[in-house]
């Protein structure tokens, strides 16, 4: 079974940065559009950013200019560089592949907390 393992989260102050990683095992991500999602307490999971198999990136408005998604197919890993973090970025962050293919089983995610 495919396994996704997210890491790199933590507690930071507003304005600071974090780099998240998502490692996939028992599969290859090279042909998939990959994405980062997040889920804040009491809210639904939402898309944050995506990267196509060819490296084209797309971002939702609330992270444009602050977050950068990238991928290393050789390492089967997707990254999310998060700069200028805000308290409203506090959430559990997950990665997975994008539709139209079915998502893989969701990992446990990595907690990001932005608090002064």
Backbone bond lengths (Angstrom), bond angles and torsions (degrees), N, CA, C in turn:
res aa  C-N    CA-C-N  psi(-1)  N-CA   C-N-CA  omega(-1)  CA-C   N-CA-C  phi
1 X - - - 1.455 - - 1.518 109.09 -
2 X 1.324 115.43 139.22 1.454 120.58 178.86 1.526 109.71 -63.73
3 X 1.317 115.33 139.97 1.457 120.43 178.51 1.526 109.06 -126.83
4 X 1.311 116.09 132.05 1.460 122.89 175.32 1.519 108.43 -112.99
5 X 1.319 116.61 128.39 1.459 120.82 -179.32 1.526 108.55 -125.30
6 X 1.320 115.04 113.07 1.459 121.96 177.97 1.525 110.01 -94.04
7 X 1.323 115.88 145.60 1.461 120.79 179.31 1.523 109.94 -154.07
8 X 1.325 114.99 169.01 1.459 120.01 175.29 1.507 115.32 105.18
9 X 1.315 117.42 -5.09 1.454 120.13 179.58 1.520 111.90 -72.22
10 X 1.318 114.78 175.76 1.452 119.49 178.79 1.504 111.72 168.37
11 X 1.325 114.86 -171.64 1.465 122.14 178.61 1.529 108.13 -102.19
12 X 1.308 116.38 122.17 1.455 121.39 179.05 1.524 109.62 -134.18
13 X 1.316 114.74 165.41 1.456 120.34 176.69 1.523 110.16 -91.26
14 X 1.327 116.85 157.41 1.469 119.30 176.87 1.524 111.05 -53.83
15 X 1.333 114.71 138.14 1.449 120.74 -179.39 1.515 114.81 92.69
16 X 1.311 116.74 -14.18 1.466 120.13 -179.61 1.533 111.35 -84.43
17 X 1.327 115.03 179.86 1.460 121.40 -173.87 1.517 111.79 -125.70
18 X 1.313 115.34 156.73 1.460 123.64 172.11 1.519 108.49 -144.63
19 X 1.317 115.23 152.41 1.461 120.36 173.98 1.520 108.24 -122.76
20 X 1.310 116.36 117.39 1.453 122.17 179.10 1.529 110.09 -95.07
21 X 1.323 114.05 148.76 1.463 120.64 176.21 1.520 109.22 -126.65
22 X 1.315 115.52 148.87 1.462 121.87 176.01 1.519 107.67 -135.68
23 X 1.314 115.20 111.63 1.455 120.90 -178.98 1.520 109.75 -103.14
24 X 1.320 115.46 129.94 1.467 121.36 178.54 1.518 109.51 -104.41
25 X 1.312 115.24 138.90 1.463 119.59 177.23 1.526 109.84 -127.50
26 X 1.334 114.87 157.81 1.473 123.25 179.13 1.524 111.37 65.44
27 X 1.331 116.79 22.57 1.455 121.97 174.91 1.520 108.38 -163.18
28 X 1.318 115.31 174.83 1.455 120.67 172.46 1.521 108.39 -120.35
29 X 1.323 116.11 134.05 1.463 119.50 -178.94 1.519 111.98 -91.72
30 X 1.294 117.98 -2.96 1.461 121.45 -167.29 1.529 113.90 -57.80
31 X 1.303 118.48 -30.15 1.462 120.10 -176.42 1.523 112.83 -100.69
32 X 1.317 116.89 3.40 1.456 120.90 -175.03 1.525 112.63 -105.29
33 X 1.329 114.14 145.06 1.463 120.88 167.06 1.514 106.00 -75.90
34 X 1.308 117.16 123.54 1.456 122.44 -175.96 1.522 110.21 -111.41
35 X 1.315 115.23 155.12 1.463 118.72 -177.04 1.517 111.24 -147.90
36 X 1.298 114.53 157.78 1.455 123.42 168.05 1.536 107.57 -106.56
37 X 1.320 114.18 138.27 1.456 122.44 175.93 1.532 107.52 -124.91
38 X 1.317 115.38 167.29 1.458 119.12 173.11 1.514 110.17 -145.80
39 X 1.322 113.90 154.64 1.462 119.87 178.26 1.515 108.90 -137.09
40 X 1.311 115.08 115.22 1.457 121.04 176.89 1.525 109.06 -88.14
41 X 1.323 117.49 158.15 1.467 120.51 -179.89 1.525 111.68 -54.49
42 X 1.325 116.00 129.49 1.449 120.94 177.49 1.502 115.31 76.65
43 X 1.334 117.08 5.39 1.460 120.47 -178.66 1.524 110.64 -121.91
44 X 1.323 115.38 163.67 1.457 119.96 177.15 1.525 110.52 -79.31
45 X 1.301 115.00 157.07 1.455 120.39 175.34 1.519 109.03 -64.39
46 X 1.331 116.09 137.15 1.462 120.32 -178.55 1.521 110.97 -131.75
47 X 1.313 114.70 152.08 1.453 121.18 178.02 1.520 110.36 -72.55
48 X 1.320 116.23 140.01 1.460 121.68 178.05 1.527 110.85 -111.08
49 X 1.334 115.29 -50.50 1.460 120.15 -177.15 1.523 109.15 -160.20
50 X 1.328 116.04 156.30 1.451 120.33 178.17 1.527 109.64 -140.39
51 X 1.331 114.09 156.37 1.461 120.65 176.95 1.522 107.94 -137.63
52 X 1.327 115.95 129.58 1.454 120.07 -179.70 1.520 110.30 -76.03
53 X 1.325 115.25 171.19 1.459 119.52 178.15 1.528 110.66 -61.67
54 X 1.318 116.38 -26.17 1.460 120.68 179.40 1.511 114.55 -90.05
55 X 1.337 116.34 0.04 1.457 120.07 176.10 1.512 115.79 94.98
56 X 1.317 118.06 5.61 1.467 120.74 176.34 1.528 108.57 -75.81
57 X 1.313 116.18 134.59 1.462 120.27 -175.30 1.529 111.55 -113.67
58 X 1.319 114.76 151.58 1.466 122.22 174.71 1.521 108.23 -139.81
59 X 1.324 115.88 144.83 1.460 120.82 -177.18 1.519 109.91 -132.74
60 X 1.319 115.17 149.15 1.448 118.73 171.26 1.528 107.29 -76.73
61 X 1.329 114.58 157.72 1.463 119.11 -170.63 1.529 113.25 -58.38
62 X 1.320 116.58 -36.80 1.463 118.05 -171.88 1.532 113.85 -74.55
63 X 1.327 118.09 -3.93 1.470 119.39 175.97 1.527 112.67 -121.84
64 X 1.315 116.80 -3.58 1.464 119.65 -179.08 1.526 110.64 -57.79
65 X 1.314 115.22 134.01 1.452 120.92 179.96 1.515 114.15 84.40
66 X 1.325 117.29 -10.49 1.461 121.05 -179.52 1.524 112.55 -115.26
67 X 1.311 117.40 -36.54 1.464 122.14 -176.55 1.528 109.98 -108.61
68 X 1.327 115.09 148.31 1.462 121.15 176.10 1.527 109.30 -134.23
69 X 1.323 115.89 123.65 1.466 120.92 177.16 1.518 108.30 -99.11
70 X 1.320 115.75 142.84 1.458 120.68 177.44 1.517 109.01 -149.63
71 X 1.319 115.21 169.61 1.460 119.04 -178.54 1.517 110.00 -142.81
72 X 1.318 115.52 150.89 1.456 123.01 173.55 1.517 105.96 -128.73
73 X 1.311 116.24 96.76 1.469 120.11 -175.52 1.526 111.60 -64.67
74 X 1.302 116.97 -31.66 1.460 119.85 179.52 1.527 110.97 -63.72
75 X 1.331 115.46 -32.02 1.462 120.40 179.51 1.528 111.60 -97.79
76 X 1.327 116.23 -0.46 1.468 120.14 -179.08 1.529 111.31 55.95
77 X 1.314 115.64 41.52 1.463 121.10 -172.05 1.528 110.58 -134.43
78 X 1.330 113.64 143.14 1.465 121.97 175.02 1.518 107.59 -117.78
79 X 1.323 115.94 142.84 1.466 121.23 -177.43 1.527 110.78 -121.19
80 X 1.333 114.13 157.02 1.457 120.32 172.33 1.523 107.34 -137.83
81 X 1.313 115.82 108.11 1.453 121.06 174.54 1.517 107.88 -87.81
82 X 1.322 115.63 121.80 1.460 121.11 -176.35 1.524 108.77 -117.52
83 X 1.307 116.09 115.78 1.460 122.57 178.10 1.529 110.34 -112.84
84 X 1.313 115.14 164.07 1.470 120.84 177.48 1.523 111.58 48.51
85 X 1.311 115.48 49.20 1.463 120.27 -176.22 1.524 111.63 -64.04
86 X 1.321 114.36 145.83 1.465 122.28 -179.57 1.527 109.55 -120.80
87 X 1.318 118.19 157.29 1.475 119.56 177.39 1.527 112.57 -54.85
88 X 1.313 117.59 -33.61 1.467 120.13 -179.52 1.524 113.18 -72.09
89 X 1.321 117.56 -6.06 1.468 120.88 173.73 1.529 111.53 -83.30
90 X 1.304 117.00 -5.11 1.465 121.32 179.15 1.520 110.03 -61.55
91 X 1.328 115.73 123.32 1.463 121.78 -176.70 1.518 109.01 -179.10
92 X 1.328 115.35 171.61 1.454 121.07 167.51 1.528 106.83 -92.38
93 X 1.318 115.41 129.17 1.462 121.55 -176.44 1.529 110.42 -104.38
94 X 1.322 114.97 134.39 1.457 122.72 -178.31 1.532 109.72 -128.03
95 X 1.307 115.57 157.04 1.463 118.84 169.88 1.520 108.32 -122.54
96 X 1.313 115.03 158.34 1.454 121.78 175.33 1.519 107.96 -172.82
97 X 1.295 116.37 174.17 1.448 119.18 176.89 1.519 109.63 -87.27
98 X 1.317 114.17 157.50 1.455 120.68 -174.73 1.517 111.40 -92.04
99 X 1.325 116.63 156.87 1.466 120.80 171.03 1.533 110.71 -58.17
100 X 1.316 118.11 157.04 1.455 126.74 17.43 1.528 115.16 -87.53
101 X 1.328 117.83 -5.45 1.458 117.46 176.98 1.519 109.48 -74.11
102 X 1.309 116.08 153.27 1.462 120.42 179.19 1.523 110.39 -68.38
103 X 1.307 116.93 143.39 1.461 118.88 177.56 1.514 110.87 -66.27
104 X 1.327 115.27 152.69 1.452 120.50 170.21 1.528 109.00 -74.63
105 X 1.333 117.53 168.09 1.471 117.84 174.31 1.527 110.41 -55.87
106 X 1.305 116.37 134.44 1.453 120.42 -177.29 1.524 111.05 -70.07
107 X 1.319 115.74 140.63 1.456 120.43 174.50 1.516 110.61 -78.09
108 X 1.311 115.38 -172.95 1.463 120.09 -179.64 1.514 112.79 -81.19
109 X 1.312 116.04 -13.98 1.449 119.24 179.99 1.524 111.86 79.07
110 X 1.319 114.37 173.94 1.463 120.51 176.59 1.523 108.45 -132.49
111 X 1.321 115.47 131.42 1.462 121.41 -174.88 1.526 110.47 -80.14
112 X 1.314 115.35 129.04 1.458 122.01 173.04 1.525 107.56 -117.27
113 X 1.310 115.92 122.63 1.460 121.32 178.69 1.521 108.81 -124.03
114 X 1.326 115.28 124.12 1.463 121.27 179.77 1.524 107.33 -114.65
115 X 1.314 115.63 111.80 1.459 120.41 -172.85 1.510 109.56 -154.84
116 X 1.308 115.28 137.18 1.461 119.13 177.54 1.519 110.81 -88.33
